[in-house]
Amino acid sequence: MTTAPLRKDAARNWERIVAVARDLVDEGTPLQLNDIARRAELGVGTVYRHFPTAEALLETVATPCLEALATHGEQALADDHPGRALADFLARTIEAQVTDASLSPVTAAPTDALPRTTELKQALWSVGDELLGRARDAGVVRADLTSDDLVPLMCGIAYAANVHSTPATRIETARRYLTTLLEGVYVQHTRSDSL
């Protein structure tokens, strides 16, 4: 489904709303549409016309990150080395989780406000599952490791990195934790070749 392009003033308002929301998300401030209207110096009705709910706005803020991860996942599928492809995809995912505060609440939400969010989340789940399956089939990760195991482990790494590091060291800490996790899930005899 295509939508008509916004008029220039409407497009500017949309961009302004999203920019204010991005700043609030980065500050750790919950999104409230009335507050966003005030901060963006727009009428409340203007904000609600673009984003009927705070969830829709948060998902819009998260969309560029979700799209980048989905693209990276598709590129990882082209890698002939299943262990490396999985490790690379997980590293990108962890980096996104610790650098984009909109990602975790959007991916953890049981329902989505926007169809595009659902589409992107399904694409990420599918590519992650396929990468893990390829690594399992190649014998480079434990045979009993499933996506249902890996997702909460990744969330745990992101949480731990957020709690136990500073913003300046967060990516480095998350990578170190991920390396430790991968050393536990990769099959012993292929570990050095897989990472």
Summary of the structure (lengths in Angstrom):
residues: 195
radius of gyration: 19.0
end to end distance: 40.9
largest distance: 62.2
contacts: 565
relative contact order: 0.11
helix: 75%
strand: 1%
